[in-house]
Amino acid sequence: MNSKKCPPGKIVNPNTNRCIKKPCPPGKIVNPKTNRCIKKPCPLGKYRNLTTGRCKKGKANPKIINSIQKKTYLALINSMPTTFMTLKNKTFDCNLLLIKIKSSYFIKRKDNSIIKITKKSKLLTNLENTLATAGNKLCTFTVENQYIKDSYNDCDISIVLFSETYHEKSRSKEPTYLICGLLFLNENSANVLYLNLICAKSVGGLGSKLLGLAEHIGKYLKYKKLRLTSIDEPLGFYIHKGYTLEIGNDVYKIPEKIDLKYLKRNSNGTFTKKKELIKHGVVKDNVGHTRHVKQLDVFIGNNNTRNSRLRSKTNLISRITHLYGIKKDDDGVYMFKRL
């Protein structure tokens, strides 16, 4: 009996007894650049609809981001809020914003000064090296460094927030850089902006502020939707921020470590319902029976209430175990927000 164990994402080759990568499922091929499974390219004369994932006849609609003139880049950057650039403690001071729009690079500082830099500039090299070595640490090692690097280079808009620090006692006059947060955006279709990746230090609500920046950019460029794919832990965060679960035929089992609640307790003792979880949530009662949240919602009554009947049922429906009627894939659950 073969007892060899392989790392995640690999299986044992029964002929050679070596660990090999899992083959891609039907309809997908390996991307040699990232070693990930991707959909096969569409045949000649067709393009992939990024909303449905299907090949369609004709030519794709021109991207909004491609139609923007370069002189508009500065107006967009100037409109970006800088409230998240006030975060500071003993180890970091989030004071420098690197912004890449297509193939143009800009630096925005806390005093709202904006400079354009070239691809060969020393500053850009130092910042990109910091991103390449410390990006996955910022994302709590849930994302590989290679994926972060590829996303930074490939996305239409890449934004990285750095802490630039000069040390008076150091012999070197060069500053040191730490990453505070990153935000990568790509145009999904003619009217949809896709949030490819967002990571931030868990301080001062920085994640919320970067998400707000993504929504600001989407509105400024007149996109209709901001789409994203949520992994396990941020799911409740996006629902709290008003994101909608895309309707589909999939069922998603929520890991036990994720405490996704249908009711939110307010500071005044009342409870507020989360509408997205009423539509798609499934719970288990004390006996182990599965029930849909919308069935229990009829029993609960009005939205903001503090009655004893609600309090008696709070433990019963405090945690969602499954989401049904949604759309998901191996990367996570599909969500969007209208801008």
N, C-alpha and C positions, 0 to 999 in steps of 0.2 A: 504493500500500500504506500502510495506517494504521500509523504507528510510535509513536503516542502511548502513553505508559505512565501507568497510574493507580496510586495508593497501594494498599496491601493492603486487601482488602475491597471494592474498587470495580472496575468494568469500564467500557469505553468504549461509549457509546451510538453505534451506527453512523450514526444519523440526524442527531444534533447534534454528534458528535465531542467530547462532554463526558463527564467521569467521573461515573458514577452508582453508587449502591449496588447490590450484587448482589441479585437477587430472592431471596426466601425459597424454600426447597424445598417441594414439595407437602406439604400438611398443616400448614403453618406460616404465621403472619402476622407483620407487623412490630409490635412493641410501641412505640407512639408516645412513651412515656416514656423508654425506654432506647435506641430505634432498633435493637434486637436482634430476631432471629427467635425467636418463641415458638410453642408449640403452640396450635392454635385452641381456644377455650373449649368445654367440653362442652355438649351440648344441654340443654334444660330437663328436669329430673327425673333428671339424672345428675351425677356428680362424678368428678374425676380422681384415680385411685389413684396417689399419688406414688411408690410402689415400682415399679409396672409401667409407669406413664405412660399407662394406658388409661382410657377413660371407663367407669364402672360405674353401674348403676341404684341408686337410693336416695340416702341422705344419707351424707356422710362422717362417720367416727367423730369424736367431740369431741376436741379437742387436750388433751393432758396439761397443757401450759403455760397453757391458758385456765382450767383447773380449780384452779390453785394460787391460794390466797389471798395477798393482798399482804403480810400479816404474815409469810408464809413466805419472802418475798424476802430479808429481813434474815438469816434463819437460813441460807439458801443462801449468801449473800455472806460471812457469818461463817465458814462451813465451807471457803471457798476457800483453798487453800494460798497463801502469799505468799513462797515461796522465790525466785521470779523477781524479787521487788522488792528484792533485795540487789545487783543488778548495778550497777556504778558504775565510771566511769573519769574522765579529765580533762574530757571533753566532755559527759557525761550521767550522770544518777543516776535510775534507773528507780524512782520512789518514789510514783507516783500512779496509781490504777486507776479508770477511768471505766467504770461498769457500767450498761447500759440493759437493763431487762427489760420487755418490752412498751412501755408509755408511762411507766414510772417510771425515774428517774435517781438513781444513787448514786455517791459517791466513797469509795474505800477507800485509806487511806494505809499507809505502812510500819509504823506503830505499831499497826496493826489497828483504828484508829478508822474508823467508818463514818458518813457523813452523807448525808441525802437532800436533793437539790437540785431546784429547779423548772426548767421548760423555759425560763423567761425569765432565769435567773441569769446573771450576767456570766461566772462561771467556766465554765459549760457552753458559752456562746457562744465563749469563747476556745479551749476544747478542740476544739470542733467545727470552728472555722475552721482550726486547725492540722491536723486530720485531712483537711479538704477540700483543703488546699494541698500537704500533704507525704505523704499516704497512698500515692500511687503510687510515690514514691521509695523508701519502705520496702519495697514489693513489687517492687523493682528494675525498675520501669516495665513490668511484664508485665500490670498491671491498670490500667484507666483510672480517673481520679479520680471520674468520674460513677458508675461501677459501684460503687466503694467507698462513695460517698455513699448510693446507693440501697440497697445491702446493709445499711449501718449503720441506715438508717431502717426497712427492711422486715423485718429478721430479728427473731425472738422475743427472742434474747439477743445483745447486742453488747457486747464488752469491748475496751477500748483501754488499753494501758499507756503512760503518759507519763513524761517526765522534767521535773519542775518545779524550776527553778533561780532563786534570787534572787541578784542581782549587787550586792555591797556598794559597788563603785566606780561603779556606774551612777547617773545622776541619777533615773532612773525607779524607782519602788518596785514596779512591776509585774513579776511573774516571767516568764520565758520558758519555752516548752514545746517539747519534742521528742518524737517518737513512738518508742517502743521496740518495740512489737508490737501486733498486733490479732487478734481472734478473733471471728468472727460465726457464730452457731448458729441453726438454724431447725428447727422440728419437721417432719419429712418425712412421718410418718404417726403413728398412735396410739402406736406403740412404737419409733419410729426418730427419732433426732436427727441432723440433717444438718449437717456442717461446711461452711458456705458459703464461708468465706475465712479463711485464717490466714497472717500475714506477721510476721516478726520480724527484729531485728538479729542478725547472725551472730556472737554473742558469748555465752559462758557457757552454751551449750546452751539458749538462750531458746526456740527453736522447739519443742524436745522438752518443755519445761516448760509451754508454752501448750497443746500437744497433750494433755499429761497433765491440764491444767485442764479441757479439753473433755470428757475421759473422766470426770473427777470429777463434773462437772455432770450428765452423762448418767446416771451411777450414782445420784447423789443424788436425781434426779427419777424414777428407776426406769424409764428407757428400756432396751430390750433390745439395741439396736444403735446404733453411731455410724457413719454413712455419709459418704463423701466422694467427690469426683471429682478424681483426681490428674492434673496436667499432667506433662510429660516429666521434668523434673529431680527433683522430690520422690518419684518412684515408688519408687526403691530405699529411701529413708528410711522410707516407710510400710510397706514389706514388712519392713524391719528392726524396726519397732515392733510387728509382729504383726498387721498388717492383711491381710485376705483379698481376693483378686480375685474379683469377682462372676462367676458362670458365665454364659456366653452363647455366641453364634455368631460373634463378631467376632475379627479378627486385628489386632494392633497392632504396627506396625514401630517399633522403638526407634531413635531418632536416634543417629548415630555418636558424638555428643558425650557420650552417656549411657553410662557404663561399669557396666552392671548385671551383677553376677557371681552365679553359682550357688553358688560356694564362698566361704566367709568364712574367712580365715586367722586363727587365734587366736594369742595371744601366746606360747603354749607350743609352737608349730610344728604343731599339728594343724589340721584343716579341719572346718568345720561346714557342713552343707547347709542351704539355704533351701527349705523344703517347698513354698512357693507357686511357686517357679521350677521345681521338679521336675514339678509338675502342668501348667504352662502354657508353660514355656520351650522355645525352639527355638534351635539354634546351627548355625553352619557350621564344618565341619572345615577342615583345611589345604588340601584339594583343592577346597573350595567346595561340598561336599555338605551338604544340610540334614538335620539329625538332631534328634529330640526329646530333651530332657534326661532324661526318664524312661527312655529306652533306654540312655543312657550311665550312668545311676544304677545300673543293674544291674551294670555293669562295675566301678563305683567300690567298692561294698561298704559296709561299716559307716559309721555317721554320723561319729564322731570317730576319725580315723585319720591316721597319718603315714607309711604305707607307700610304697615307691618307685613302685608301680603308679599310685597316685593322683598323685604328684608328676609323673610322666611325662605324665599327661593334663591337668594343670592348665591349660596354655596352650591346649589344644584346646577346653576348655569354660569358659574364663575369662569370656567375655562373651556375654550373651544378645542375640540379634538380633531376635527376634519373640516375642510372647505370643499364644497361640491359645486358643480356647475361652473367651474373656472377653467382658465387656460394656463398650462404650464409646460415646461420641458425640463431637461436635465439641469439647466442653469437656475431654475427657480420659477416663481409665480409671476405671470404677466399682470402689470398694473399700469394705469395711466391717470392723468389729470388734465382736464380741459383748462386752457389758458385764456 
